[in-house]
Amino acid sequence: MSSMISLPGGLLVAALLLIAALMLLYFQRLKIKDQKAAKARVAQVRESIQLNRNQLDKRHNYLNTYNFLAYNLNEVLIIQPEIAVR
């Protein structure tokens, strides 16, 4: 007896092929599960990026419509009694 497991050659090959097929199926399912999780994460990140981009556009538009010169002139013209002019 040259090996510990005494199986006919064909049965041993069939068992190894079955194990290989089961491993292939297992890792294929694991890959599909990971791909779904990655797609969900990418979708979440893209949504977050789009939300931030919209907020930046909105703030940029508000800054473009805001008249800093008029605001600053109005602030300068306010009398400030706490400042002593000499």
C-alpha angles and dihedrals in degrees: 000000000000098000134043093231112057104200126144112260095248093050092050091051091047091050092050091048090050091051091047091049092049091049090049091052092046094052092042090056090046090052092050091049091050092047091053091049091048092049090050091050092048090050090050092049092047090051090050091048091050091049091051091046090052091050091050091050091049092050091046090053091049091050091050092053094045113097105219094178094056092044093049093047091051091050092049092051093055111105111241110197093188090068114081112212114206 
